[in-house]
Amino acid sequence: MRLRAPAVRVSGTVGAVQVWYASYGSNLARDRFMCYLGGGRPPGATRAYPGARDPSPPTGDRGLTLPGDMFFAWESPTWGGGIAFYDATAQGETLARAYLVSEQQFADVAAQEMHRLPGEDLDLSTVLSRARHDLGPGRYESLHLVGELEGHPVLTFTAPDPSALQRNSPTQPYLAMIARGLSGTHGLSVEAITTYLAGRPGAQPGWDVDALRALVTAALR
């Protein structure tokens, strides 16, 4: 089910037991996301994840469209190329997948994205009241409240300063993971996925439209 993230509302969300984690990169693929909860190494990645303290699967799973732009940047030691980041201030729309998890699970997912060991809770009061909380200078250390869904806050994370990241084309395994996630979450065709990925800053010059179309076609077989 494809949903648009609603306007930010913070009333009644502080202290929520569950939150929606909005993913916009490789975690669009559910099996890849489950490595953050249950542990394991995703196909094409060089890194294995320890998993969350609570490995239970998410209790909800929805497609969302977030306001803002997704782009590829940095040089990932896990994937060997650029990875997805989110600019909440940019014009555009970002296709995402939201998982309903506990606050503890969200904290453990965030820790693993920050290349930290899971096990410490996050204080979400600042992001829930101010819509943003920069935990540090790292790549995914800026928490954002992007909306509310079914009474629960929708949270994601990205770099504190997206403009400071060097755009960089992603590798084939990373893009294939995103393509599978977009197909499974939003039911997009090969052409629609190709158009979406080609329009993300950083995708080119590493990937032209024809190369992306071939990659997406192979990923969805």
CYANA upper distance limits for C-alpha pairs under 8 A (distance plus 0.5 A):
  1 MET  CA     62 ARG  CA      6.60
  1 MET  CA     63 GLY  CA      6.17
  1 MET  CA    185 THR  CA      7.99
  1 MET  CA    186 HIS  CA      7.47
  2 ARG  CA     62 ARG  CA      7.46
  2 ARG  CA     63 GLY  CA      5.09
  2 ARG  CA     64 LEU  CA      6.03
  2 ARG  CA     65 THR  CA      7.84
  2 ARG  CA    185 THR  CA      8.22
  2 ARG  CA    186 HIS  CA      6.52
  3 LEU  CA     62 ARG  CA      8.00
  3 LEU  CA     63 GLY  CA      6.34
  3 LEU  CA     64 LEU  CA      5.02
  3 LEU  CA     65 THR  CA      6.63
  4 ARG  CA     64 LEU  CA      5.68
  4 ARG  CA     65 THR  CA      5.07
  4 ARG  CA     66 LEU  CA      6.96
  5 ALA  CA     64 LEU  CA      6.44
  5 ALA  CA     65 THR  CA      6.38
  5 ALA  CA     66 LEU  CA      6.05
  5 ALA  CA     67 PRO  CA      8.11
  5 ALA  CA    146 VAL  CA      7.57
  5 ALA  CA    147 GLY  CA      6.07
  5 ALA  CA    148 GLU  CA      7.52
  5 ALA  CA    149 LEU  CA      7.84
  6 PRO  CA    146 VAL  CA      8.45
  6 PRO  CA    147 GLY  CA      5.68
  6 PRO  CA    148 GLU  CA      6.53
  6 PRO  CA    149 LEU  CA      7.66
  7 ALA  CA    146 VAL  CA      8.04
  7 ALA  CA    147 GLY  CA      5.93
  7 ALA  CA    148 GLU  CA      7.79
  8 VAL  CA    131 ALA  CA      8.28
  8 VAL  CA    145 LEU  CA      7.59
  8 VAL  CA    146 VAL  CA      6.48
  8 VAL  CA    147 GLY  CA      4.75
  8 VAL  CA    148 GLU  CA      6.84
  9 ARG  CA    147 GLY  CA      6.97
  9 ARG  CA    148 GLU  CA      6.89
 10 VAL  CA     14 VAL  CA      7.79
 10 VAL  CA    128 LEU  CA      6.38
 10 VAL  CA    129 SER  CA      6.53
 10 VAL  CA    131 ALA  CA      8.39
 10 VAL  CA    148 GLU  CA      8.42
 10 VAL  CA    153 PRO  CA      8.12
 13 THR  CA    128 LEU  CA      7.30
 13 THR  CA    151 GLY  CA      7.94
 13 THR  CA    152 HIS  CA      6.97
 13 THR  CA    153 PRO  CA      6.69
 14 VAL  CA    124 LEU  CA      8.18
 14 VAL  CA    125 SER  CA      6.58
 14 VAL  CA    128 LEU  CA      6.55
 14 VAL  CA    129 SER  CA      7.92
 15 GLY  CA    124 LEU  CA      8.50
 15 GLY  CA    125 SER  CA      7.93
 16 ALA  CA    103 GLU  CA      8.26
 16 ALA  CA    152 HIS  CA      7.37
 16 ALA  CA    153 PRO  CA      8.34
 17 VAL  CA    102 SER  CA      6.55
 17 VAL  CA    103 GLU  CA      6.70
 18 GLN  CA    100 LEU  CA      7.07
 18 GLN  CA    101 VAL  CA      6.04
 18 GLN  CA    102 SER  CA      4.82
 18 GLN  CA    103 GLU  CA      6.08
 18 GLN  CA    152 HIS  CA      7.03
 19 VAL  CA    100 LEU  CA      6.16
 19 VAL  CA    101 VAL  CA      6.16
 19 VAL  CA    102 SER  CA      6.59
 19 VAL  CA    103 GLU  CA      6.68
 19 VAL  CA    106 PHE  CA      8.01
 19 VAL  CA    152 HIS  CA      5.95
 19 VAL  CA    153 PRO  CA      5.86
 19 VAL  CA    154 VAL  CA      6.63
 19 VAL  CA    155 LEU  CA      7.48
 20 TRP  CA     98 ALA  CA      6.05
 20 TRP  CA     99 TYR  CA      5.74
 20 TRP  CA    100 LEU  CA      4.88
 20 TRP  CA    101 VAL  CA      6.74
 20 TRP  CA    149 LEU  CA      8.23
 20 TRP  CA    152 HIS  CA      7.12
 20 TRP  CA    153 PRO  CA      6.57
 20 TRP  CA    154 VAL  CA      5.05
 20 TRP  CA    155 LEU  CA      6.50
 21 TYR  CA     98 ALA  CA      5.70
 21 TYR  CA     99 TYR  CA      5.69
 21 TYR  CA    100 LEU  CA      6.91
 21 TYR  CA    101 VAL  CA      7.57
 21 TYR  CA    106 PHE  CA      7.32
 21 TYR  CA    154 VAL  CA      6.51
 21 TYR  CA    155 LEU  CA      5.64
 21 TYR  CA    156 THR  CA      6.22
 22 ALA  CA     64 LEU  CA      8.33
 22 ALA  CA     96 ALA  CA      6.57
 22 ALA  CA     97 ARG  CA      6.02
 22 ALA  CA     98 ALA  CA      4.68
 22 ALA  CA     99 TYR  CA      7.10
 22 ALA  CA    154 VAL  CA      6.88
 22 ALA  CA    155 LEU  CA      6.37
 22 ALA  CA    156 THR  CA      5.62
 23 SER  CA     27 ASN  CA      6.08
 23 SER  CA     28 LEU  CA      6.41
 23 SER  CA     96 ALA  CA      5.87
 23 SER  CA     97 ARG  CA      5.76
 23 SER  CA     98 ALA  CA      6.62
 23 SER  CA    156 THR  CA      7.17
 24 TYR  CA     28 LEU  CA      6.46
 24 TYR  CA     70 MET  CA      7.86
 24 TYR  CA     84 ALA  CA      7.68
 24 TYR  CA     85 PHE  CA      8.39
 24 TYR  CA     86 TYR  CA      8.19
 24 TYR  CA     94 THR  CA      7.58
 24 TYR  CA     95 LEU  CA      6.78
 24 TYR  CA     96 ALA  CA      4.96
 24 TYR  CA     97 ARG  CA      7.03
 25 GLY  CA     83 ILE  CA      7.83
 25 GLY  CA     84 ALA  CA      5.64
 25 GLY  CA     85 PHE  CA      8.01
 25 GLY  CA     96 ALA  CA      8.34
 25 GLY  CA    178 ILE  CA      6.48
 26 SER  CA     32 ARG  CA      7.42
 26 SER  CA     33 PHE  CA      8.25
 26 SER  CA     84 ALA  CA      8.29
 26 SER  CA    174 TYR  CA      6.97
 26 SER  CA    175 LEU  CA      8.17
 26 SER  CA    177 MET  CA      5.98
 26 SER  CA    178 ILE  CA      5.39
 26 SER  CA    181 GLY  CA      7.79
 27 ASN  CA     32 ARG  CA      6.24
 27 ASN  CA     33 PHE  CA      5.26
 27 ASN  CA     97 ARG  CA      8.30
 27 ASN  CA    178 ILE  CA      7.98
 27 ASN  CA    181 GLY  CA      7.88
 28 LEU  CA     32 ARG  CA      8.37
 28 LEU  CA     33 PHE  CA      7.90
 28 LEU  CA     96 ALA  CA      7.11
 28 LEU  CA     97 ARG  CA      6.03
 28 LEU  CA    177 MET  CA      8.19
 28 LEU  CA    178 ILE  CA      6.50
 28 LEU  CA    180 ARG  CA      8.29
 28 LEU  CA    181 GLY  CA      4.81
 28 LEU  CA    182 LEU  CA      6.96
 28 LEU  CA    185 THR  CA      7.71
 29 ALA  CA     33 PHE  CA      6.92
 29 ALA  CA    177 MET  CA      6.66
 29 ALA  CA    178 ILE  CA      6.97
 29 ALA  CA    180 ARG  CA      6.63
 29 ALA  CA    181 GLY  CA      4.40
 29 ALA  CA    182 LEU  CA      8.08
 29 ALA  CA    184 GLY  CA      7.96
 29 ALA  CA    185 THR  CA      8.50
 30 ARG  CA     34 MET  CA      6.64
 30 ARG  CA    181 GLY  CA      7.54
 31 ASP  CA     35 CYS  CA      7.42
 31 ASP  CA     42 PRO  CA      8.28
 32 ARG  CA     36 TYR  CA      8.20
 32 ARG  CA     42 PRO  CA      5.99
 32 ARG  CA    177 MET  CA      8.36
 33 PHE  CA     37 LEU  CA      7.75
 34 MET  CA     38 GLY  CA      6.29
 34 MET  CA     39 GLY  CA      7.67
 34 MET  CA     57 PRO  CA      7.79
 35 CYS  CA     39 GLY  CA      4.83
 35 CYS  CA     40 GLY  CA      5.45
 35 CYS  CA     41 ARG  CA      7.03
 35 CYS  CA     42 PRO  CA      7.33
 35 CYS  CA     49 TYR  CA      6.75
 35 CYS  CA     50 PRO  CA      8.41
 35 CYS  CA     51 GLY  CA      6.66
 36 TYR  CA     40 GLY  CA      8.20
 36 TYR  CA     49 TYR  CA      6.72
 36 TYR  CA     50 PRO  CA      7.73
 36 TYR  CA     51 GLY  CA      5.16
 36 TYR  CA     52 ALA  CA      6.74
 36 TYR  CA    108 ASP  CA      8.23
 36 TYR  CA    109 VAL  CA      6.21
 36 TYR  CA    112 GLN  CA      7.66
 37 LEU  CA     51 GLY  CA      4.98
 37 LEU  CA     52 ALA  CA      5.08
 37 LEU  CA     53 ARG  CA      8.23
 37 LEU  CA     54 ASP  CA      7.42
 37 LEU  CA     55 PRO  CA      5.10
 37 LEU  CA     56 SER  CA      7.44
 37 LEU  CA     57 PRO  CA      7.71
 37 LEU  CA    105 GLN  CA      7.77
 37 LEU  CA    108 ASP  CA      8.49
 37 LEU  CA    109 VAL  CA      7.72
 38 GLY  CA     50 PRO  CA      8.04
 38 GLY  CA     51 GLY  CA      5.27
 38 GLY  CA     52 ALA  CA      6.92
 38 GLY  CA     55 PRO  CA      5.16
 38 GLY  CA     56 SER  CA      7.94
 39 GLY  CA     48 ALA  CA      7.72
 39 GLY  CA     49 TYR  CA      5.51
 39 GLY  CA     50 PRO  CA      5.17
 39 GLY  CA     51 GLY  CA      4.29
 39 GLY  CA     52 ALA  CA      7.78
 39 GLY  CA     55 PRO  CA      8.48
 40 GLY  CA     48 ALA  CA      5.64
 40 GLY  CA     49 TYR  CA      5.73
 40 GLY  CA     50 PRO  CA      7.23
 40 GLY  CA     51 GLY  CA      7.79
 41 ARG  CA     45 ALA  CA      7.03
 41 ARG  CA     46 THR  CA      7.91
 41 ARG  CA     47 ARG  CA      6.47
 41 ARG  CA     48 ALA  CA      4.59
 41 ARG  CA     49 TYR  CA      6.64
 42 PRO  CA     47 ARG  CA      8.42
 42 PRO  CA     48 ALA  CA      7.90
 43 PRO  CA    173 PRO  CA      8.04
 44 GLY  CA     79 TRP  CA      7.51
 44 GLY  CA    173 PRO  CA      5.71
 44 GLY  CA    174 TYR  CA      7.74
 45 ALA  CA     78 THR  CA      5.90
 45 ALA  CA     79 TRP  CA      5.87
 45 ALA  CA    173 PRO  CA      8.23
 46 THR  CA     77 PRO  CA      8.13
 46 THR  CA     78 THR  CA      5.54
 46 THR  CA     79 TRP  CA      7.22
 47 ARG  CA     78 THR  CA      6.14
 49 TYR  CA    112 GLN  CA      7.73
 50 PRO  CA    117 LEU  CA      8.33
 50 PRO  CA    118 PRO  CA      8.37
 51 GLY  CA     55 PRO  CA      7.26
 51 GLY  CA    108 ASP  CA      8.12
 51 GLY  CA    109 VAL  CA      8.39
 51 GLY  CA    118 PRO  CA      8.03
 52 ALA  CA    105 GLN  CA      6.59
 52 ALA  CA    108 ASP  CA      5.84
 52 ALA  CA    109 VAL  CA      7.40
 52 ALA  CA    118 PRO  CA      6.84
 52 ALA  CA    119 GLY  CA      8.11
 53 ARG  CA    104 GLN  CA      8.39
 53 ARG  CA    105 GLN  CA      7.69
 53 ARG  CA    108 ASP  CA      7.78
 53 ARG  CA    118 PRO  CA      7.82
 53 ARG  CA    119 GLY  CA      7.12
 54 ASP  CA    104 GLN  CA      8.36
 54 ASP  CA    105 GLN  CA      6.99
 57 PRO  CA    101 VAL  CA      8.43
 58 PRO  CA     99 TYR  CA      6.31
 58 PRO  CA    100 LEU  CA      5.77
 58 PRO  CA    101 VAL  CA      5.60
 59 THR  CA     99 TYR  CA      7.93
 59 THR  CA    100 LEU  CA      5.95
 59 THR  CA    101 VAL  CA      7.00
 60 GLY  CA     98 ALA  CA      8.30
 60 GLY  CA     99 TYR  CA      6.03
 60 GLY  CA    100 LEU  CA      5.08
 60 GLY  CA    101 VAL  CA      8.08
 61 ASP  CA     97 ARG  CA      7.59
 61 ASP  CA     98 ALA  CA      6.17
 61 ASP  CA     99 TYR  CA      5.15
 61 ASP  CA    100 LEU  CA      6.83
 62 ARG  CA     97 ARG  CA      6.17
 62 ARG  CA     98 ALA  CA      5.64
 62 ARG  CA     99 TYR  CA      7.15
 62 ARG  CA    185 THR  CA      7.81
 63 GLY  CA     95 LEU  CA      8.10
 63 GLY  CA     96 ALA  CA      6.43
 63 GLY  CA     97 ARG  CA      4.98
 63 GLY  CA     98 ALA  CA      6.64
 63 GLY  CA    185 THR  CA      6.06
 63 GLY  CA    186 HIS  CA      6.65
 64 LEU  CA     95 LEU  CA      6.65
 64 LEU  CA     96 ALA  CA      5.52
 64 LEU  CA     97 ARG  CA      6.15
 64 LEU  CA     98 ALA  CA      7.17
 65 THR  CA     93 GLU  CA      6.84
 65 THR  CA     94 THR  CA      6.05
 65 THR  CA     95 LEU  CA      5.23
 65 THR  CA     96 ALA  CA      6.30
 66 LEU  CA     93 GLU  CA      6.15
 66 LEU  CA     94 THR  CA      5.48
 66 LEU  CA     95 LEU  CA      6.85
 66 LEU  CA     96 ALA  CA      7.25
 66 LEU  CA    146 VAL  CA      7.75
 67 PRO  CA     88 ALA  CA      7.13
 67 PRO  CA     91 GLN  CA      7.91
 67 PRO  CA     92 GLY  CA      6.76
 67 PRO  CA     93 GLU  CA      5.35
 67 PRO  CA     94 THR  CA      6.81
 67 PRO  CA    146 VAL  CA      8.50
 68 GLY  CA     86 TYR  CA      7.64
 68 GLY  CA     87 ASP  CA      6.17
 68 GLY  CA     88 ALA  CA      4.99
 68 GLY  CA     89 THR  CA      6.41
 68 GLY  CA     90 ALA  CA      5.39
 68 GLY  CA     91 GLN  CA      5.83
 68 GLY  CA     92 GLY  CA      5.45
 68 GLY  CA     93 GLU  CA      5.60
 68 GLY  CA     94 THR  CA      6.56
 69 ASP  CA     86 TYR  CA      6.33
 69 ASP  CA     87 ASP  CA      5.74
 69 ASP  CA     88 ALA  CA      7.09
 69 ASP  CA     89 THR  CA      8.41
 69 ASP  CA     90 ALA  CA      6.12
 69 ASP  CA     91 GLN  CA      6.86
 69 ASP  CA     92 GLY  CA      5.75
 69 ASP  CA     93 GLU  CA      6.12
 69 ASP  CA     94 THR  CA      5.94
 69 ASP  CA    200 ARG  CA      8.26
 70 MET  CA     84 ALA  CA      6.91
 70 MET  CA     85 PHE  CA      6.10
 70 MET  CA     86 TYR  CA      5.04
 70 MET  CA     87 ASP  CA      6.75
 70 MET  CA     93 GLU  CA      8.39
 70 MET  CA     94 THR  CA      6.28
 70 MET  CA    200 ARG  CA      6.81
 70 MET  CA    201 PRO  CA      8.05
 71 PHE  CA     83 ILE  CA      8.39
 71 PHE  CA     84 ALA  CA      6.03
 71 PHE  CA     85 PHE  CA      5.95
 71 PHE  CA     86 TYR  CA      6.95
 71 PHE  CA     87 ASP  CA      8.29
 71 PHE  CA    167 ARG  CA      8.06
 71 PHE  CA    200 ARG  CA      5.66
 71 PHE  CA    201 PRO  CA      5.31
 71 PHE  CA    202 GLY  CA      6.52
 71 PHE  CA    203 ALA  CA      8.19
 72 PHE  CA     82 GLY  CA      5.72
 72 PHE  CA     83 ILE  CA      5.49
 72 PHE  CA     84 ALA  CA      5.15
 72 PHE  CA     85 PHE  CA      6.70
 72 PHE  CA    167 ARG  CA      6.23
 72 PHE  CA    168 ASN  CA      6.22
 72 PHE  CA    169 SER  CA      6.70
 72 PHE  CA    170 PRO  CA      7.18
 72 PHE  CA    200 ARG  CA      7.56
 72 PHE  CA    201 PRO  CA      6.67
 72 PHE  CA    202 GLY  CA      5.23
 72 PHE  CA    203 ALA  CA      6.84
 73 ALA  CA     81 GLY  CA      8.49
 73 ALA  CA     82 GLY  CA      5.02
 73 ALA  CA     83 ILE  CA      6.08
 73 ALA  CA     84 ALA  CA      7.14
 73 ALA  CA     85 PHE  CA      7.59
 73 ALA  CA    165 LEU  CA      6.51
 73 ALA  CA    166 GLN  CA      5.95
 73 ALA  CA    167 ARG  CA      4.45
 73 ALA  CA    168 ASN  CA      4.91
 73 ALA  CA    169 SER  CA      7.44
 73 ALA  CA    170 PRO  CA      8.39
 73 ALA  CA    202 GLY  CA      6.80
 74 TRP  CA     81 GLY  CA      7.68
 74 TRP  CA     82 GLY  CA      5.59
 74 TRP  CA     83 ILE  CA      7.14
 74 TRP  CA    165 LEU  CA      6.62
 74 TRP  CA    166 GLN  CA      6.20
 74 TRP  CA    167 ARG  CA      6.87
 74 TRP  CA    168 ASN  CA      6.46
 75 GLU  CA     80 GLY  CA      6.77
 75 GLU  CA     81 GLY  CA      5.26
 75 GLU  CA     82 GLY  CA      5.54
 75 GLU  CA     83 ILE  CA      7.82
 75 GLU  CA    168 ASN  CA      7.57
 76 SER  CA     80 GLY  CA      5.59
 76 SER  CA     81 GLY  CA      5.80
 76 SER  CA     82 GLY  CA      6.54
 76 SER  CA     83 ILE  CA      7.07
 77 PRO  CA     81 GLY  CA      8.19
 79 TRP  CA     83 ILE  CA      8.26
 79 TRP  CA    170 PRO  CA      8.41
 79 TRP  CA    171 THR  CA      7.27
 79 TRP  CA    173 PRO  CA      7.91
 79 TRP  CA    174 TYR  CA      6.91
 80 GLY  CA    170 PRO  CA      8.10
 80 GLY  CA    171 THR  CA      6.98
 81 GLY  CA    168 ASN  CA      7.24
 81 GLY  CA    169 SER  CA      6.70
 81 GLY  CA    170 PRO  CA      5.10
 81 GLY  CA    171 THR  CA      5.82
 82 GLY  CA    167 ARG  CA      7.70
 82 GLY  CA    168 ASN  CA      5.17
 82 GLY  CA    169 SER  CA      5.51
 82 GLY  CA    170 PRO  CA      4.65
 82 GLY  CA    171 THR  CA      7.59
 82 GLY  CA    202 GLY  CA      8.20
 83 ILE  CA    168 ASN  CA      8.31
 83 ILE  CA    169 SER  CA      8.32
 83 ILE  CA    170 PRO  CA      6.36
 83 ILE  CA    174 TYR  CA      8.05
 85 PHE  CA    158 THR  CA      6.13
 85 PHE  CA    159 ALA  CA      7.39
 85 PHE  CA    162 PRO  CA      7.89
 86 TYR  CA    157 PHE  CA      8.24
 86 TYR  CA    158 THR  CA      6.14
 86 TYR  CA    159 ALA  CA      8.12
 86 TYR  CA    162 PRO  CA      7.88
 87 ASP  CA    158 THR  CA      8.11
 87 ASP  CA    162 PRO  CA      6.60
 95 LEU  CA    182 LEU  CA      8.17
 97 ARG  CA    185 THR  CA      7.12
 98 ALA  CA    154 VAL  CA      8.14
101 VAL  CA    105 GLN  CA      6.48
101 VAL  CA    106 PHE  CA      6.87
102 SER  CA    106 PHE  CA      6.73
103 GLU  CA    107 ALA  CA      6.71
103 GLU  CA    121 ASP  CA      8.21
103 GLU  CA    122 LEU  CA      8.28
104 GLN  CA    108 ASP  CA      6.84
104 GLN  CA    121 ASP  CA      6.33
104 GLN  CA    122 LEU  CA      8.10
105 GLN  CA    109 VAL  CA      6.64
106 PHE  CA    110 ALA  CA      6.61
107 ALA  CA    111 ALA  CA      6.62
107 ALA  CA    118 PRO  CA      7.93
107 ALA  CA    119 GLY  CA      8.49
107 ALA  CA    120 GLU  CA      7.48
107 ALA  CA    121 ASP  CA      6.05
107 ALA  CA    122 LEU  CA      6.00
108 ASP  CA    112 GLN  CA      6.84
108 ASP  CA    117 LEU  CA      8.34
108 ASP  CA    118 PRO  CA      5.08
108 ASP  CA    119 GLY  CA      6.81
108 ASP  CA    120 GLU  CA      7.72
108 ASP  CA    121 ASP  CA      8.06
109 VAL  CA    113 GLU  CA      6.80
109 VAL  CA    118 PRO  CA      7.91
110 ALA  CA    114 MET  CA      6.69
110 ALA  CA    140 TYR  CA      8.16
110 ALA  CA    157 PHE  CA      8.22
111 ALA  CA    115 HIS  CA      6.81
111 ALA  CA    116 ARG  CA      5.42
111 ALA  CA    117 LEU  CA      6.60
111 ALA  CA    118 PRO  CA      5.88
112 GLN  CA    116 ARG  CA      5.76
112 GLN  CA    117 LEU  CA      6.66
112 GLN  CA    118 PRO  CA      6.80
113 GLU  CA    140 TYR  CA      7.02
114 MET  CA    138 GLY  CA      7.44
114 MET  CA    139 ARG  CA      7.47
114 MET  CA    140 TYR  CA      6.34
114 MET  CA    141 GLU  CA      7.23
124 LEU  CA    128 LEU  CA      6.57
125 SER  CA    129 SER  CA      6.61
126 THR  CA    130 ARG  CA      6.25
126 THR  CA    131 ALA  CA      7.93
126 THR  CA    132 ARG  CA      7.53
126 THR  CA    133 HIS  CA      6.50
127 VAL  CA    131 ALA  CA      5.14
127 VAL  CA    132 ARG  CA      4.96
127 VAL  CA    133 HIS  CA      5.40
127 VAL  CA    143 LEU  CA      6.97
127 VAL  CA    144 HIS  CA      6.84
127 VAL  CA    145 LEU  CA      6.71
128 LEU  CA    132 ARG  CA      7.99
128 LEU  CA    145 LEU  CA      6.90
128 LEU  CA    153 PRO  CA      8.19
131 ALA  CA    144 HIS  CA      6.13
131 ALA  CA    145 LEU  CA      5.12
131 ALA  CA    146 VAL  CA      7.79
132 ARG  CA    142 SER  CA      7.51
132 ARG  CA    143 LEU  CA      5.99
132 ARG  CA    144 HIS  CA      5.06
132 ARG  CA    145 LEU  CA      6.71
133 HIS  CA    142 SER  CA      6.26
133 HIS  CA    143 LEU  CA      5.61
133 HIS  CA    144 HIS  CA      7.22
134 ASP  CA    141 GLU  CA      6.46
134 ASP  CA    142 SER  CA      4.73
134 ASP  CA    143 LEU  CA      6.67
134 ASP  CA    160 PRO  CA      6.75
135 LEU  CA    141 GLU  CA      5.72
135 LEU  CA    142 SER  CA      6.45
135 LEU  CA    143 LEU  CA      8.01
136 GLY  CA    141 GLU  CA      5.93
136 GLY  CA    142 SER  CA      7.69
136 GLY  CA    160 PRO  CA      8.23
137 PRO  CA    141 GLU  CA      6.92
137 PRO  CA    159 ALA  CA      7.95
137 PRO  CA    160 PRO  CA      6.86
138 GLY  CA    159 ALA  CA      7.03
138 GLY  CA    160 PRO  CA      8.01
139 ARG  CA    158 THR  CA      6.91
139 ARG  CA    159 ALA  CA      4.98
139 ARG  CA    160 PRO  CA      7.79
140 TYR  CA    157 PHE  CA      6.00
140 TYR  CA    158 THR  CA      4.77
140 TYR  CA    159 ALA  CA      5.28
140 TYR  CA    160 PRO  CA      7.98
141 GLU  CA    157 PHE  CA      6.97
141 GLU  CA    158 THR  CA      6.77
141 GLU  CA    159 ALA  CA      6.45
141 GLU  CA    160 PRO  CA      7.04
142 SER  CA    157 PHE  CA      5.79
142 SER  CA    158 THR  CA      5.80
142 SER  CA    159 ALA  CA      6.10
142 SER  CA    160 PRO  CA      5.46
143 LEU  CA    155 LEU  CA      7.46
143 LEU  CA    156 THR  CA      6.40
143 LEU  CA    157 PHE  CA      4.93
143 LEU  CA    158 THR  CA      7.28
144 HIS  CA    155 LEU  CA      6.11
144 HIS  CA    156 THR  CA      5.86
144 HIS  CA    157 PHE  CA      6.29
144 HIS  CA    158 THR  CA      8.38
145 LEU  CA    153 PRO  CA      7.39
145 LEU  CA    154 VAL  CA      6.37
145 LEU  CA    155 LEU  CA      5.19
145 LEU  CA    156 THR  CA      7.22
146 VAL  CA    153 PRO  CA      8.37
146 VAL  CA    154 VAL  CA      6.18
146 VAL  CA    155 LEU  CA      6.47
146 VAL  CA    156 THR  CA      7.77
147 GLY  CA    153 PRO  CA      6.58
147 GLY  CA    154 VAL  CA      5.58
147 GLY  CA    155 LEU  CA      7.96
148 GLU  CA    152 HIS  CA      6.04
148 GLU  CA    153 PRO  CA      4.89
148 GLU  CA    154 VAL  CA      5.73
149 LEU  CA    153 PRO  CA      6.84
149 LEU  CA    154 VAL  CA      7.12
158 THR  CA    162 PRO  CA      8.28
161 ASP  CA    165 LEU  CA      7.96
167 ARG  CA    201 PRO  CA      7.55
167 ARG  CA    202 GLY  CA      5.26
168 ASN  CA    202 GLY  CA      5.50
168 ASN  CA    203 ALA  CA      7.57
169 SER  CA    202 GLY  CA      5.67
169 SER  CA    203 ALA  CA      5.29
169 SER  CA    204 GLN  CA      6.84
169 SER  CA    205 PRO  CA      7.77
169 SER  CA    206 GLY  CA      5.81
169 SER  CA    207 TRP  CA      7.71
170 PRO  CA    174 TYR  CA      6.92
170 PRO  CA    175 LEU  CA      7.02
170 PRO  CA    202 GLY  CA      8.42
170 PRO  CA    203 ALA  CA      7.25
170 PRO  CA    206 GLY  CA      8.24
171 THR  CA    175 LEU  CA      6.83
172 GLN  CA    176 ALA  CA      6.47
172 GLN  CA    215 LEU  CA      7.79
173 PRO  CA    177 MET  CA      6.73
174 TYR  CA    178 ILE  CA      6.99
175 LEU  CA    179 ALA  CA      6.58
175 LEU  CA    215 LEU  CA      8.45
176 ALA  CA    180 ARG  CA      6.72
176 ALA  CA    215 LEU  CA      7.24
176 ALA  CA    216 VAL  CA      6.91
176 ALA  CA    219 ALA  CA      5.82
177 MET  CA    181 GLY  CA      6.75
177 MET  CA    219 ALA  CA      8.22
178 ILE  CA    182 LEU  CA      6.60
179 ALA  CA    183 SER  CA      6.71
179 ALA  CA    193 ILE  CA      7.06
179 ALA  CA    216 VAL  CA      6.47
179 ALA  CA    219 ALA  CA      7.29
179 ALA  CA    220 LEU  CA      7.96
180 ARG  CA    184 GLY  CA      6.56
180 ARG  CA    219 ALA  CA      6.93
180 ARG  CA    220 LEU  CA      6.64
181 GLY  CA    185 THR  CA      6.31
182 LEU  CA    186 HIS  CA      5.98
182 LEU  CA    187 GLY  CA      7.32
182 LEU  CA    188 LEU  CA      6.95
182 LEU  CA    193 ILE  CA      7.47
183 SER  CA    187 GLY  CA      5.08
183 SER  CA    188 LEU  CA      5.45
183 SER  CA    189 SER  CA      7.42
183 SER  CA    193 ILE  CA      8.09
183 SER  CA    220 LEU  CA      8.23
184 GLY  CA    188 LEU  CA      8.43
188 LEU  CA    192 ALA  CA      6.28
188 LEU  CA    193 ILE  CA      6.61
189 SER  CA    193 ILE  CA      6.68
190 VAL  CA    194 THR  CA      6.56
190 VAL  CA    213 ARG  CA      7.35
190 VAL  CA    216 VAL  CA      6.61
190 VAL  CA    217 THR  CA      6.62
190 VAL  CA    220 LEU  CA      8.47
191 GLU  CA    195 THR  CA      6.62
191 GLU  CA    213 ARG  CA      7.45
192 ALA  CA    196 TYR  CA      6.67
193 ILE  CA    197 LEU  CA      6.62
193 ILE  CA    216 VAL  CA      7.80
194 THR  CA    198 ALA  CA      6.46
194 THR  CA    209 VAL  CA      7.34
194 THR  CA    212 LEU  CA      6.35
194 THR  CA    213 ARG  CA      5.92
194 THR  CA    216 VAL  CA      7.27
195 THR  CA    199 GLY  CA      6.75
195 THR  CA    209 VAL  CA      8.10
196 TYR  CA    200 ARG  CA      7.31
197 LEU  CA    203 ALA  CA      7.41
197 LEU  CA    212 LEU  CA      8.24
198 ALA  CA    203 ALA  CA      6.53
198 ALA  CA    204 GLN  CA      7.60
198 ALA  CA    207 TRP  CA      8.03
198 ALA  CA    208 ASP  CA      7.61
198 ALA  CA    209 VAL  CA      6.69
198 ALA  CA    212 LEU  CA      7.75
199 GLY  CA    203 ALA  CA      7.90
203 ALA  CA    207 TRP  CA      6.32
204 GLN  CA    208 ASP  CA      6.65
207 TRP  CA    211 ALA  CA      6.40
207 TRP  CA    212 LEU  CA      6.51
208 ASP  CA    212 LEU  CA      6.67
209 VAL  CA    213 ARG  CA      6.56
210 ASP  CA    214 ALA  CA      6.83
211 ALA  CA    215 LEU  CA      6.73
212 LEU  CA    216 VAL  CA      6.57
213 ARG  CA    217 THR  CA      6.55
214 ALA  CA    218 ALA  CA      6.74
215 LEU  CA    219 ALA  CA      6.60
216 VAL  CA    220 LEU  CA      6.73
217 THR  CA    221 ARG  CA      7.06
